[in-house]
Amino acid sequence: MSSTVINPARRIRGEIVPPGDKSLSHRAAMIAALADGTSQVTNFSPCEDCQRTLQCLRALGIAVGQWQTEKGSLVEIAGRGLYGFRPPEGVLDAGNSGSTIRMLSGILAGQPFAATITGDASLRRRPMDRIVHPLRLMGATITACEDRFAPLTIRGGELRPISYHLPIPSAQVKSAILLAGLYAPGVTIVSEPVASRNHTEIMLKEFGADVTTDEGKTSVVGRSGLIPQSYEISGDPSAAAFFIAAAAALRGSELVVRRMLVNPTRTGFFDALKELGVTLDLVRESIVHGERVADVIVRSERESLRQRSEPYLVAGRRIPILIDEIPILAVLATQTRHGVIIRDAHELRAKESDRIRTIVTNLRRMGAHVSEQDDGMIIPGDQKLRGAEIDPAGDHRIAMAFAIAGLLAEGETVIRDSECVAVSFPGFFSVLDHVVER
């Protein structure tokens, strides 16, 4: 188990090109596998989670090639259509990837064979009943540990369309149902209480599916073929968020992020930064495969993060669109004038770690005052952080968030188990070294 030492920084300067978006990469691989013919996906995410998706597809009989190019990883996927998958010879292993196990389960629900899919110890603790229930309603036979946890054994077959309201907003669950809906005759409808990421809907349209979205409801018409595509993955905003946060917190910083995905369901964290007083501009905006893409410029001025005259509240509908960025937002909260209050984020307790508990524990190790709540936390502002030994509990986003905290702290910070960042961003520490000035 390796550790990485982080020393205080003076400012952030330069530009970065974030890795291909993790969410888009998962979906592009799965949807391309469902198409009738070969698709090429450029700038595919190098992270371990997305490699797990490719490994599972190979185990299901899909030919997948992968090469490194000047534009990042190129993945070629020989799609076999909706019904071209083959029974796997062994158990499918999703590793640490909730996206892999949940979304691929939707595809497995439509197959005329049984398959078992599982993951690492962390993934086996995450709730899967939220996909098990709707897929059973569609006609799949699924067994799960305690009827709630992986491993999942899915016997697919003839599915029926359903109209399903998500009790908890979740792009992964929504995607699983929509992918299963491709196998059901008629129209499958998913509605959600709060808008979650809409990448699956957009991408299915790009590949030729009959998908409509209206007033919180998404519909897909089943049993229509998908058309292979040449698809370019834009930069991951969740990966870029750590560097943007560092630039926002360190006075005199200026950072340019090239070709970043700016889908409105992914920019809640950046909206929060602007409301806290950070200068953040989008330039060279364009539409790539139905998704908004832009260069992002962030500058830290004298009162960045400190312009609000009261605590900043993040709750309700805002939570799903910045759920992945809450760890780094919690770190930045200590640098604001009046702090941040996070509510309605109980979903954080079911991530790669109990992120509420892990954030609170590590902020306290760095000398911060923070109040843990059942569904969030209260973090006062105007706090000085001191270097500490950080235990990310194997959680990649915790490790990266507290690496940024180490840049802001007095003294040396040690991130234990730092290799866990490879789950989403293998080159994180190298990129950080490139833009930090001390």
Buried (B, 14 or more C-beta within 10 A) or exposed (E): EEEBEBEBBEBBBBBBBBBBBBBBBBBBBBBBBBBBBBBBBBBBBBBBBBBBBBBBBBBBBBEBEBEEEEEBBBBBBBBBEBEBBEEBEEEBBBBBBBBBBBBBBBBBBBBEBBBBBBBBEBBBBBBBBBBBBBBBBBBBEBEBEEEEBBBBBBBBBEBBBBEBEBEBBBBBBBBBBBBBBBBBEEBBBBBBEBBBBBBBBBBBBBBBBEBEBEEBEBBBBBBEBBEBBEBBBBBBBBBBBBBBBBBBBBEBBBBBBBBBBBBEBBBBBBBBBBEBBBBBEBEEEEEEBEBBBBBBBBBBBEEBBBEBEEBBEBEEEBBBBBBBBBBBBBBBBBBBBBBBBBBBBBBBBBBBBBBBBBBBBBBEBBBBEBEBBEBBBBBBBEBEBEBBEBBBBBBBBBBBBBBBBBBBBEEBBBBBBBBBBBBBBBBBBEBBEEBBEE
